[in-house]
Amino acid sequence: MLQGFTIIAGAIIIGYIEFDSRWKRNSEFFNEITLMLMLYCIICFSPFVPNPYARQFIGYWCCVIVSTHLAINLTIMSCSTARELILRLKLWLARNQLFKQRKQNLVKIQKRKHVLKDAILARNYEEDTNQLRKEKSNK
């Protein structure tokens, strides 16, 4: 009985503990309630219940509770893992796209520098040739 009281007290305390999210608090509360139900099932396997058919029925319910608890927790773990994997994949794709854009921008900047350099060289060439022509015509 003391074990049942400690589980109930733990479930009450969970309501007052600050969790990161409501989801974590609810899952912890679910785990405590499931543990309490399992404890009651185990208590019923004692000589407290003399009828063997009742013990068998309680045993089946114990198996149902354990398998349901296991299935729900495995589903929660797999969904959170899948959600985190999808988030990491999106982050990786966004980072790759950003790197590609940076590379394209650098290529554009380099092309502009070459075009400007060529334009400056062409302008200087024209100025030099014009100056040479003027000098030849002055002679």
N, C-alpha and C positions, 0 to 999 in steps of 0.2 A: 504494500500500500504506500509505503514511503517513496518507492520509486515512481509510482503514478503521480504522487503529489509533486515530486521534483520536476517531472515532465510538464505537468500543468503549470507550475510556477515558471518554468523556462519559457513556455508558450506565452504566458502573460508578460514576462520580461521582454520578450521579442517585440511586443507592441510598443515598448518604450525605448528600445535601442534605435539609435539613428543609423539607418543604412543609406548607402549611396543612392538607391532608387527604390521605388515602391515594389518593383518586380523582385528585387532581392529579399525584401522584407516578407513578401507573400510566399516566396519559395521556401524561406527559412521556416515560416509558420506552417506551411504544408508539411515540411519534413518533421517538425515537432509533433504535429497531430498524427502523422503516420506512425511515428515512433510510439506515441501513446496508445494507438490502436493495437499495434503489435504487442506492446507490453500487456494489455488487457487480454489479448488472445493467448499469450504465454501463461498468464495467471490461470486462465481457464483450463490449461492442460494439467493442472495440479489436482490433487484429490478433492478440491473444492467442487468439481463437477463429476459426480459419480457415473453418469450415464455415458457409455462408450460411443453411442451414436451421436450424442451432442458434441463430444470431443472430436469426432470425425468431421462433423459439420463445421465446427470452429476451426479445425485444421485446414479445411478447404478454403474457408474465408481468410485464414492467415496466408495461404498461398496466393489468393487473389489480391490481398492487400500488398504483399511483397512484390508480386509481378507488376501490379499497377504502379506502385511507387518507383520501381526500377524503370519501367517503360517511360513514365513521365520525366524522370530525371535524365534518362538517356536522350529523350527528345529535346529537352531543354539544352543539354550540352551540345548536341549535334546542331541545333538551330543557332546557338550562339557562336559555335565554331564556323558554321557556314556564313553567318552574317559578318564575322570578323574577316574571313577569307575573301568575301566579296568586297568588303571595304578596302582591304589591302590591295586587291586586284585593281580596283578603281583608282586608288592612290598611285599605284605603279603605272597604270595607263596614263593618268594625268601628268605624272612626272616625265614619262617618255615623250608625250606630246609637247610638254614645255621645253624639253631638251631639243626636240626637232625644230620647234619654232625659233629657239635661240640660235641654233645652227643656221637656219635659213636667214635669220636677220643678220647674222655675222657675214654670211656670203653676200647678201645684198649690200651691206656696208662696205665690204671689200670691193665689190664691183663698182660702187659709187666712187670710192677712192681712186680706183684705176681710171674710171671715166673722167673724174676731175683732174687727175694727174695728166692723162692724155690731152684733155682740153687745155690745160695750162701749158703743156709742152707744145701743143699745136699753136696756141696764141703766141708763145715766146718765139717759136719758129717763124711765124708770120711777121712778128715785129722785127726780128733779126733780119729776115729777108727784105722787108720794107726799108729798114735802115741801111742795109747794104746797097739796095737800089738807089736810095737817095744819095748815098756817098758816091756811087759810080756816076750818077747823073750830075753831081756837083763837080766832078773832076773833069 
